[in-house]
Amino acid sequence: MIKDSHFYLANLCVDIDRCIAALQVRDFGRYKASLVLAEKTFQYIEDENTKSKALAILCELQNAKKGNQLEALRKNINDLAGTFAAQITV
């Protein structure tokens, strides 16, 4: 199966959701491990348009972390994950 851009974006959203969950319970080891997974997912992305979307998602995590907006981002990320997952082609 060739994985399309929506597959990687959906997976990235799940990785970011894990990061948020870890931050909310102050489990920084789990946060770092989840961030490593997100970075690995990002590395699989080849399409430039998809990379820019993925980079924006990663930046949003850092902005939400700084601005104490993790729960709001979590809702948005979960909505995005569902949207991307629904568009996966096989």
VEXLOMAR-533713 format. One record per residue: x, y, z of N, C-alpha, C in turn; residue in three letters; residue number from 1. Coordinates in steps of 0.2 Angstrom, whole numbers. Last residue first. Layout:
<nodes>
+-------+-------+-------+-------+-------+-------+-------+-------+-------+------+------+
:  n_xx :  n_yy :  n_zz : ca_xx : ca_yy : ca_zz :  c_xx :  c_yy :  c_zz : rolo : bavo :
+-------+-------+-------+-------+-------+-------+-------+-------+-------+------+------+
:     X :     Y :     Z :     X :     Y :     Z :     X :     Y :     Z :  ALA :  NUM :
...
+-------+-------+-------+-------+-------+-------+-------+-------+-------+------+------+
</nodes>
This chain:
<nodes>
+-------+-------+-------+-------+-------+-------+-------+-------+-------+------+------+
:  n_xx :  n_yy :  n_zz : ca_xx : ca_yy : ca_zz :  c_xx :  c_yy :  c_zz : rolo : bavo :
+-------+-------+-------+-------+-------+-------+-------+-------+-------+------+------+
:   -34 :    22 :    -3 :   -31 :    15 :    -3 :   -31 :    12 :   -10 :  VAL :   90 :
:   -34 :    38 :     4 :   -35 :    33 :    -2 :   -31 :    27 :    -2 :  THR :   89 :
:   -41 :    47 :    17 :   -35 :    42 :    15 :   -38 :    38 :     9 :  ILE :   88 :
:   -50 :    55 :    22 :   -48 :    57 :    15 :   -42 :    52 :    13 :  GLN :   87 :
:   -52 :    53 :    35 :   -58 :    51 :    30 :   -56 :    52 :    23 :  ALA :   86 :
:   -40 :    57 :    40 :   -41 :    50 :    40 :   -47 :    48 :    35 :  ALA :   85 :
:   -42 :    71 :    40 :   -37 :    68 :    36 :   -38 :    61 :    35 :  PHE :   84 :
:   -53 :    72 :    49 :   -54 :    75 :    42 :   -49 :    71 :    38 :  THR :   83 :
:   -47 :    67 :    61 :   -53 :    64 :    58 :   -54 :    66 :    50 :  GLY :   82 :
:   -37 :    76 :    63 :   -36 :    69 :    62 :   -41 :    66 :    58 :  ALA :   81 :
:   -45 :    88 :    65 :   -40 :    87 :    59 :   -39 :    80 :    57 :  LEU :   80 :
:   -50 :    85 :    77 :   -55 :    86 :    72 :   -51 :    85 :    65 :  ASP :   79 :
:   -39 :    84 :    85 :   -43 :    78 :    84 :   -48 :    79 :    78 :  ASN :   78 :
:   -34 :    97 :    84 :   -30 :    92 :    81 :   -34 :    85 :    80 :  ILE :   77 :
:   -44 :   104 :    91 :   -43 :   105 :    84 :   -39 :   100 :    80 :  ASN :   76 :
:   -43 :    98 :   104 :   -49 :    98 :   100 :   -48 :    99 :    93 :  LYS :   75 :
:   -29 :   103 :   106 :   -31 :    95 :   106 :   -38 :    94 :   102 :  ARG :   74 :
:   -30 :   116 :   107 :   -27 :   113 :   101 :   -29 :   106 :   101 :  LEU :   73 :
:   -37 :   117 :   119 :   -40 :   120 :   112 :   -37 :   117 :   106 :  ALA :   72 :
:   -28 :   112 :   127 :   -34 :   109 :   127 :   -38 :   111 :   120 :  GLU :   71 :
:   -17 :   121 :   126 :   -16 :   114 :   124 :   -23 :   111 :   123 :  LEU :   70 :
:   -13 :   134 :   129 :   -19 :   133 :   125 :   -19 :   125 :   122 :  GLN :   69 :
:    -2 :   141 :   134 :    -6 :   137 :   138 :   -13 :   136 :   135 :  ASN :   68 :
:     7 :   146 :   125 :     1 :   150 :   127 :    -4 :   147 :   132 :  GLY :   67 :
:    17 :   136 :   124 :    19 :   143 :   126 :    13 :   147 :   129 :  LYS :   66 :
:     8 :   126 :   118 :    12 :   125 :   124 :    14 :   132 :   127 :  LYS :   65 :
:     4 :   133 :   107 :    -1 :   131 :   112 :     3 :   129 :   118 :  ALA :   64 :
:    16 :   134 :   100 :    12 :   140 :   101 :     7 :   138 :   107 :  ASN :   63 :
:    19 :   120 :    98 :    24 :   125 :   102 :    20 :   131 :   104 :  GLN :   62 :
:     9 :   116 :    90 :    10 :   113 :    96 :    14 :   118 :   101 :  LEU :   61 :
:    10 :   124 :    79 :     4 :   125 :    83 :     5 :   122 :    90 :  GLU :   60 :
:    21 :   118 :    73 :    22 :   125 :    76 :    16 :   126 :    81 :  CYS :   59 :
:    15 :   106 :    68 :    21 :   106 :    74 :    22 :   113 :    77 :  LEU :   58 :
:     7 :   112 :    59 :     4 :   108 :    65 :     9 :   108 :    70 :  ILE :   57 :
:    16 :   117 :    50 :    11 :   122 :    53 :     8 :   118 :    60 :  ALA :   56 :
:    22 :   105 :    45 :    26 :   110 :    49 :    21 :   115 :    53 :  LEU :   55 :
:    11 :   100 :    38 :    13 :    97 :    44 :    18 :   101 :    49 :  ALA :   54 :
:    10 :   109 :    28 :     4 :   108 :    33 :     6 :   105 :    39 :  LYS :   53 :
:    22 :   108 :    22 :    20 :   114 :    25 :    15 :   114 :    30 :  SER :   52 :
:    21 :    94 :    18 :    26 :    96 :    23 :    24 :   103 :    26 :  LYS :   51 :
:    11 :    96 :     8 :    10 :    92 :    14 :    15 :    94 :    20 :  THR :   50 :
:    18 :   103 :    -1 :    12 :   106 :     1 :    10 :   102 :     8 :  ASN :   49 :
:    29 :    94 :    -4 :    30 :   100 :    -1 :    24 :   104 :     2 :  GLU :   48 :
:    29 :    77 :    -1 :    26 :    82 :    -4 :    27 :    89 :    -1 :  ASP :   47 :
:    35 :    68 :     9 :    39 :    70 :     3 :    36 :    76 :     0 :  GLU :   46 :
:    36 :    62 :    25 :    32 :    67 :    20 :    37 :    69 :    15 :  ILE :   45 :
:    44 :    56 :    34 :    41 :    52 :    29 :    38 :    56 :    23 :  TYR :   44 :
:    46 :    66 :    44 :    52 :    64 :    39 :    49 :    60 :    33 :  GLN :   43 :
:    35 :    66 :    51 :    36 :    72 :    47 :    42 :    70 :    42 :  PHE :   42 :
:    37 :    54 :    59 :    31 :    55 :    54 :    33 :    60 :    49 :  THR :   41 :
:    48 :    59 :    67 :    49 :    53 :    62 :    43 :    53 :    57 :  LYS :   40 :
:    41 :    69 :    74 :    47 :    71 :    70 :    48 :    65 :    65 :  GLU :   39 :
:    32 :    61 :    81 :    30 :    66 :    77 :    35 :    68 :    72 :  ALA :   38 :
:    41 :    53 :    89 :    37 :    50 :    84 :    34 :    55 :    79 :  LEU :   37 :
:    47 :    64 :    97 :    51 :    60 :    92 :    47 :    56 :    87 :  VAL :   36 :
:    35 :    67 :   104 :    38 :    72 :    99 :    43 :    69 :    94 :  LEU :   35 :
:    34 :    56 :   112 :    29 :    57 :   107 :    31 :    62 :   102 :  SER :   34 :
:    46 :    57 :   120 :    45 :    51 :   115 :    40 :    52 :   110 :  ALA :   33 :
:    42 :    69 :   126 :    48 :    69 :   122 :    48 :    63 :   117 :  LYS :   32 :
:    31 :    65 :   133 :    31 :    71 :   129 :    36 :    70 :   124 :  TYR :   31 :
:    37 :    56 :   142 :    32 :    53 :   137 :    31 :    59 :   131 :  ARG :   30 :
:    44 :    65 :   149 :    47 :    59 :   146 :    43 :    56 :   140 :  GLY :   29 :
:    35 :    73 :   155 :    39 :    76 :   150 :    43 :    70 :   146 :  PHE :   28 :
:    20 :    73 :   160 :    25 :    68 :   159 :    29 :    70 :   153 :  ASP :   27 :
:    10 :    82 :   164 :    17 :    84 :   165 :    22 :    78 :   165 :  ARG :   26 :
:    -2 :    80 :   159 :    -1 :    77 :   165 :     6 :    78 :   167 :  VAL :   25 :
:    -1 :    88 :   147 :    -6 :    89 :   152 :    -6 :    86 :   159 :  GLN :   24 :
:     9 :    82 :   140 :    10 :    88 :   143 :     5 :    90 :   149 :  LEU :   23 :
:     3 :    70 :   136 :     8 :    70 :   140 :    10 :    76 :   144 :  ALA :   22 :
:    -7 :    76 :   127 :    -9 :    72 :   133 :    -3 :    71 :   138 :  ALA :   21 :
:     2 :    82 :   118 :    -3 :    86 :   122 :    -5 :    82 :   128 :  ILE :   20 :
:     7 :    70 :   112 :    12 :    75 :   115 :     7 :    80 :   120 :  CYS :   19 :
:    -4 :    64 :   107 :     0 :    61 :   112 :     4 :    66 :   116 :  ARG :   18 :
:    -7 :    74 :    97 :   -12 :    72 :   102 :    -8 :    69 :   108 :  ASP :   17 :
:     4 :    72 :    89 :     3 :    78 :    92 :    -2 :    77 :    98 :  ILE :   16 :
:     1 :    59 :    84 :     7 :    60 :    87 :     7 :    66 :    92 :  ASP :   15 :
:   -11 :    62 :    77 :   -11 :    57 :    83 :    -5 :    58 :    87 :  VAL :   14 :
:    -6 :    70 :    67 :   -11 :    73 :    72 :   -11 :    68 :    78 :  CYS :   13 :
:     2 :    61 :    60 :     5 :    67 :    64 :     0 :    70 :    69 :  LEU :   12 :
:    -8 :    53 :    55 :    -3 :    50 :    60 :     0 :    56 :    64 :  ASN :   11 :
:   -14 :    63 :    46 :   -18 :    60 :    51 :   -13 :    57 :    57 :  ALA :   10 :
:    -3 :    65 :    38 :    -5 :    70 :    42 :   -10 :    68 :    47 :  LEU :    9 :
:    -1 :    52 :    32 :     4 :    55 :    36 :     2 :    61 :    40 :  TYR :    8 :
:   -13 :    51 :    25 :   -11 :    46 :    30 :    -6 :    49 :    35 :  PHE :    7 :
:   -13 :    62 :    16 :   -18 :    62 :    22 :   -16 :    57 :    27 :  HIS :    6 :
:    -3 :    58 :     7 :    -2 :    63 :    12 :    -7 :    63 :    17 :  SER :    5 :
:    -3 :    40 :     6 :    -4 :    46 :     4 :    -3 :    52 :     9 :  ASP :    4 :
:     6 :    25 :     4 :     3 :    29 :     9 :     2 :    36 :     6 :  LYS :    3 :
:     3 :    11 :    -5 :     7 :    17 :    -5 :     3 :    22 :     0 :  ILE :    2 :
:     4 :    -6 :     0 :     0 :     0 :     0 :     4 :     6 :     0 :  MET :    1 :
+-------+-------+-------+-------+-------+-------+-------+-------+-------+------+------+
</nodes>
